[in-house]
Amino acid sequence: ELTKMERTKFETYITIHVHQRDIFHDLVQMHVKSVSDFEWTKQSRFYFDEDNDVCQISITNVDFSYQNEFLGCTDRLVITPLTDRCYISIAQALHMSLGAAPAGPAGTGKTESVKDMGRCLGKFVVVFNCSDQMDFRGLGRIYKGLAQSGCWVALTSSIVLNCPCSLWLLSRLLLFLAARKNVRRSSSSLTVMLLVSILNLVFS
């Protein structure tokens, strides 16, 4: 008799290995022989950099460092071709210092796909259910926590936010993404000071 944790662990193993089996079968059927072939590079590939002691996850031409966030023994989402395309789109958006906004009918797994990609990268994902009672002060506290922790956030049902709150959210988000893009381009102290000043503006 398996314990609840053991059952979850074995179910996760099976889910991952079934997906790997399907990938291997497709690569053989398509006669993929090059490591630069898109059918291979579009997959989530894990490499260990011994020189820097870092686990690297590559999706297409985007490289992520594994974040080593302790997420516990959790279920993994069943990975389908649609999930793979979602991973590719989110990876490309993050590479361009943008966010992702999965769209589709309710209950189709948009939030779960984002959470599962976070588990794949070892990053914690916080889910907030928006309501029409939220104000800019509450959103500001969420932004503060995200800036301090570095985790991802999934804002579900954001369409129910009132117009002033939505405008405040989007304007601060654009400021934050622009500052992040400038920081990635340059590591100078001036750019870091710009990021700090924008964060103070966002959270004021």
Secondary structure, 3 states (H helix, E strand, C coil): CCCHHHHHHHHHHHHHHHHHHHHHHHHHHCCCCCCCCHHHHCCCEEEEECCCCEEEEEECCEEEECCCCCCCCCCCCCCCHHHHHHHHHHHHHHHCCCCCCCCCCCCCCHHHHHHHHHHHCCCCEEEEECCCCCCHHHHHHHHHHHHHHCCEEEEECHHHCCHHHHHHHHHHHHHHHHHHHHHHHCCCHHHHHHHHHHHHHHCC
